[in-house]
Amino acid sequence: MSQQQTKNCITLRGSAQILCEYLKFAINSVLFQRGLYPPESFKAEQQYGITLLISEDPQIKDFLNNLLTQSEEWIIKKKINKLSLIILNVANKEILECWDFNVQYEDGDIALSKEKNETVGSKDIKKIQQEIRDVMLQVAATISYLPFLDCRCSFDVLVHAKTDCDVPDKWAEAEPVSIANAQNVQLKSFTTSVHKMETVVSYKFVD
């Protein structure tokens, strides 16, 4: 068997699916770690070689499923540069925390892409999962030094998409996010060789 035939091949859709799967676990992890919902409403799942928690709340599952299904299509078409998970104080709607998931588009494996006539990557899937695991462990560790959320909070996810996107009926335009007196923490990034994702958390600094 030639080397070319044994090479890994990650398609554009496959890469977008990897990103959206990461987003599902990362968002759920933040919701759990930040105590937005009761711990008993989450179930443990094995992913990336570690135990992660996923909400079993039907509304949250439905919300994230719709969000990520649409986002996957937009990522494939290079329509998204960022998704932002925002945590708000329910009482006054003040934004206390923002988790930015920045999407960058890479060239993939140039030779293989030319042969396949589409952008594909050849990065080892185990290496990608290892990188994602490192990010997920960092998400969990970051929570320990973020300010305590001592009020009732809710969340939303903003999709930073190009203006020519066909926006689904139930979606609404959102204002730019700003946090007063913000501190930023840059987490590790991972790449599929077709897409790169960087995670940054901004939070309201309290003396």
C-alpha positions in Angstrom: 0.0 0.0 0.0 1.4 3.4 -0.9 2.0 6.1 1.6 -0.6 8.3 -0.1 -3.4 5.7 0.4 -2.6 5.3 4.1 -2.5 9.1 4.8 -5.2 10.5 7.1 -7.9 12.5 5.3 -10.0 15.0 7.2 -12.6 16.6 5.1 -14.0 20.1 5.5 -17.2 18.7 7.0 -15.2 16.3 9.2 -13.2 19.2 10.5 -16.3 21.3 11.1 -17.8 18.4 13.0 -14.7 18.2 15.2 -15.0 21.9 16.1 -18.7 21.7 16.9 -18.2 18.6 19.0 -15.5 20.5 21.0 -17.9 23.5 21.3 -20.7 21.2 22.7 -18.4 19.8 25.4 -16.7 23.1 26.2 -20.0 25.0 26.6 -21.5 22.2 28.7 -18.3 22.2 30.8 -18.5 25.9 31.5 -22.2 25.7 32.4 -21.5 22.9 34.8 -18.3 24.4 36.3 -19.8 27.9 36.7 -22.8 26.4 38.5 -25.5 27.8 36.2 -27.6 24.7 36.5 -27.8 22.0 39.3 -25.0 19.4 39.1 -27.6 16.6 39.1 -28.9 17.8 35.7 -25.6 16.8 34.1 -24.4 13.3 33.1 -20.8 12.1 32.7 -19.5 11.1 29.3 -16.1 9.8 28.2 -14.6 11.9 25.5 -11.0 12.7 24.5 -9.8 10.2 27.1 -11.3 12.2 30.0 -14.7 12.4 31.8 -16.8 15.4 30.7 -20.2 16.5 31.8 -23.2 17.1 29.6 -26.5 18.7 30.5 -29.6 16.5 30.3 -31.9 19.5 30.4 -34.1 19.2 27.2 -34.1 23.0 26.6 -30.3 23.3 26.8 -29.8 20.2 24.6 -32.2 21.5 22.0 -30.7 25.0 22.1 -27.1 23.7 21.6 -28.2 21.2 19.0 -29.8 23.8 16.8 -26.9 26.3 17.4 -24.2 23.8 16.5 -26.0 22.2 13.5 -26.3 25.7 12.0 -22.8 26.7 13.0 -21.4 23.5 11.3 -22.9 24.5 8.0 -21.6 28.1 8.3 -18.1 26.9 9.3 -17.9 24.8 6.2 -18.8 27.9 4.1 -16.2 30.0 6.0 -19.0 32.3 7.3 -18.1 32.3 11.0 -15.0 33.8 12.7 -16.2 33.4 16.3 -18.8 32.1 18.7 -19.2 33.7 22.2 -20.7 32.1 25.2 -21.8 34.9 27.5 -22.9 34.6 31.1 -25.3 37.3 32.4 -26.6 38.4 35.7 -30.4 37.6 35.4 -31.4 40.6 37.5 -29.7 43.4 35.6 -28.5 41.7 32.4 -24.9 42.7 33.0 -22.4 40.5 31.2 -20.1 39.0 33.8 -18.1 36.5 31.6 -17.5 35.9 27.9 -15.9 32.7 26.4 -14.8 33.4 22.9 -14.2 30.5 20.6 -12.3 31.9 17.6 -12.3 30.0 14.3 -9.5 30.4 11.9 -9.4 28.8 8.4 -6.2 26.9 7.4 -5.0 25.4 4.1 -5.0 21.8 5.1 -2.7 19.4 3.2 -1.9 21.3 0.0 -0.9 18.3 -2.1 -3.8 16.1 -0.9 -6.3 18.9 -1.3 -5.2 19.4 -4.9 -5.6 15.7 -5.5 -9.1 15.6 -3.9 -10.1 18.9 -5.4 -11.3 20.2 -2.0 -9.6 21.4 1.2 -8.7 18.4 3.3 -6.3 17.8 6.1 -4.0 14.9 6.9 -3.4 15.5 10.7 -3.7 12.3 12.9 -7.1 12.3 14.6 -5.4 11.0 17.8 -3.2 14.1 17.9 -6.2 16.4 17.4 -8.1 14.7 20.2 -5.0 15.0 22.5 -4.9 18.8 21.8 -8.6 19.1 22.5 -8.2 17.1 25.7 -5.5 19.6 26.8 -7.8 22.5 26.1 -10.7 20.9 28.0 -8.5 20.3 31.0 -7.5 23.9 30.9 -11.1 25.0 30.7 -11.8 23.1 34.0 -8.6 24.5 35.6 -9.4 28.1 34.5 -12.7 28.0 36.5 -10.8 27.8 39.8 -9.5 31.4 39.6 -12.5 33.1 37.9 -14.5 35.3 40.2 -17.3 33.6 42.1 -20.7 34.1 40.5 -22.8 35.2 43.5 -26.0 36.0 41.6 -28.5 34.1 39.5 -27.1 33.8 36.0 -28.2 32.8 32.6 -26.3 32.3 29.4 -26.5 32.9 25.7 -24.3 32.1 22.7 -23.6 34.7 20.0 -22.5 33.6 16.6 -20.3 36.1 14.8 -21.2 35.3 11.2 -20.8 37.2 7.9 -23.7 39.5 7.0 -24.7 37.5 3.9 -25.7 34.5 6.0 -29.3 33.3 5.9 -30.3 33.7 9.5 -32.8 31.1 10.9 -36.2 32.6 11.8 -35.9 32.3 15.6 -32.5 33.9 15.7 -32.1 37.5 16.5 -29.4 40.2 15.9 -27.2 40.8 18.9 -25.3 43.8 20.2 -21.5 43.7 20.6 -20.4 42.3 23.9 -18.5 44.5 26.4 -17.4 43.7 29.9 -16.5 46.5 32.3 -13.0 46.2 33.8 -12.3 43.0 31.9 -9.5 40.6 32.4 -8.6 38.1 29.6 -7.2 34.6 29.8 -5.9 33.0 26.6 -6.2 29.2 26.7 -4.4 26.7 24.5 -5.6 26.3 20.9 -6.0 23.2 18.7 -5.9 22.6 15.0 -7.3 20.0 12.7 -5.0 21.4 9.9 -8.2 22.6 8.2 -9.4 24.8 11.0 -7.8 26.2 14.1 -9.7 27.1 17.3 -8.6 29.4 20.0 -10.4 29.8 23.3 -10.3 33.0 25.3 -12.2 33.9 28.5 -12.9 37.5 29.5 -14.4 38.2 32.9 -15.3 41.2 35.1 -12.4 41.9 37.4 -13.5 42.5 41.0 -11.1 44.0 43.5 
